[in-house]
């Protein structure tokens, strides 16, 4: 659960709203979407528990957002992110 704490700390330092997590369960496992600074980051695999899914999404978000000023909250151009496009902007006022 370290990345969830790291991400919350990053948001406080940058005076962003706290991250919000939206988990869902399927027969294959759990997935999660975390919203950070009006951008969404997804788990890339199914997880065994809701907590692990939240941690996975938080890890993706933290690793991208810690360099937000460099890459605008998305993976750098040409980076092989292995699936789901991360950091897609979300319209302000949706989901909160």
C-alpha positions, 0 to 999 in steps of 0.5 A: 500500500505504499504507492497509495500513500506516495500518491496521496502525499504527492497530491498534497504537496502539489495542492491537488485534490485527493486521489479517488479510486473506483474499483470493480470486480469481475470473474477474472479478478479486480480492476481499478481506476484512480483519478488524479488531477482530473486524469485517470490511470488504470490497472493493467492486469486483473488483481486478486483483491480490491486493495491490490488493484487500488495499489496497482492503479496508484503505482501507475499514477504515481510513476507518471505524475511524479514527472508531471511537468515533464510529460504532462501526466501521460507516458512520454512519446514513444514509450511502450506502455504495454496496453491501456493508455494512461493519463487521459484527461477527464472533463472537470466535474465528471465523477466527483 
